[in-house]
Amino acid sequence: MRRMLGVITILMMSQVAGMAQPQQLDLDVPSTTVAATVRIIVKPSRGAVLLYTGDRVIRFPGPSSTRVVPTSSRTVRIELVEGAKSFRVKVLGRIDAINGSKIQSPSR
């Protein structure tokens, strides 16, 4: 019984230690950008990254994923999950608002 409690405690501690807080970063896009095509490279390749932008969460599985990300702000949050240890972000393209104002998404 004592050994089982020790194993359960270690498992719980490793899960808590493995959960990193999301970190903020600014995408390399102008403030008029309404959407960006983003590639994220994840290491190790079995890991994944969650990208938080506004009220959306977009999953980027490893080793490399490309997604179109709507941007309400240049600042996004990134969380490493599923064993990911590091990541690299590259903006491949962007869509800017024509007159510098944000384009409103249609209501669903």
C-alpha positions in Angstrom: 0.0 0.0 0.0 2.8 2.4 0.9 4.6 1.7 -2.4 1.4 2.3 -4.3 0.9 5.7 -2.7 4.5 6.6 -3.6 4.0 5.7 -7.3 0.7 7.6 -7.4 2.4 10.7 -5.8 5.3 10.5 -8.3 2.9 10.3 -11.3 0.9 13.2 -10.0 4.0 15.3 -9.5 5.4 14.5 -13.0 2.1 15.5 -14.6 2.0 18.8 -12.7 5.7 19.5 -13.5 5.1 18.7 -17.2 2.3 21.3 -17.5 3.9 24.6 -18.5 2.2 27.9 -18.4 1.4 29.4 -21.8 4.0 32.0 -22.8 3.3 35.2 -24.7 5.0 36.3 -27.9 4.4 38.8 -30.6 4.0 37.6 -34.2 6.1 39.5 -36.7 3.2 41.1 -38.5 1.9 44.7 -38.7 -1.0 45.8 -36.5 -3.3 45.9 -39.5 -3.0 42.1 -40.1 -6.3 40.2 -39.7 -5.0 36.7 -40.4 -1.5 35.1 -40.7 -0.3 31.8 -42.1 1.9 30.4 -39.4 4.2 27.4 -39.4 5.3 25.9 -36.1 8.1 23.4 -35.8 7.8 21.3 -32.6 10.6 19.3 -30.9 10.4 16.4 -30.1 8.2 15.5 -33.1 5.6 13.7 -31.0 4.7 16.8 -29.1 2.3 19.6 -30.0 1.7 23.3 -29.5 -1.5 25.1 -28.6 -1.7 28.6 -29.9 -4.2 30.9 -28.2 -5.4 34.0 -30.1 -8.4 36.0 -28.9 -11.0 33.4 -27.9 -9.6 30.6 -30.2 -7.2 27.7 -29.5 -5.4 26.2 -32.5 -3.5 23.0 -32.2 -0.2 22.5 -34.1 0.9 18.9 -34.0 4.6 18.1 -34.5 7.0 17.8 -36.1 5.8 20.7 -38.3 2.3 22.2 -38.9 1.0 25.2 -40.9 -2.3 26.9 -40.1 -4.1 30.2 -40.9 -4.4 32.1 -37.6 -7.0 34.9 -37.2 -5.3 37.8 -35.4 -7.1 40.2 -33.2 -3.8 41.3 -31.8 -0.1 40.6 -32.7 0.3 39.0 -29.2 -0.5 35.3 -29.0 0.0 32.7 -26.3 1.8 29.4 -26.9 1.5 26.3 -24.7 3.7 23.2 -25.1 1.7 20.0 -24.8 2.0 16.2 -25.3 5.7 16.2 -24.4 6.8 19.2 -26.6 10.0 20.8 -25.2 10.7 23.5 -27.7 9.1 25.2 -30.8 10.0 27.6 -33.6 7.5 30.0 -35.2 7.6 31.3 -38.8 5.0 33.6 -40.4 4.7 32.5 -44.0 2.1 35.1 -45.1 -0.6 37.5 -43.9 -3.8 39.2 -44.9 -4.0 42.9 -44.0 -7.2 45.0 -43.7 -7.5 47.2 -46.8 -8.1 50.5 -45.0 -6.1 49.7 -41.8 -9.2 48.8 -39.8 -9.9 45.2 -38.6 -12.4 43.2 -40.7 -15.2 41.9 -38.6 -16.0 38.2 -38.9 -19.6 37.4 -39.9 -21.8 36.3 -37.0 -22.6 32.6 -36.8 
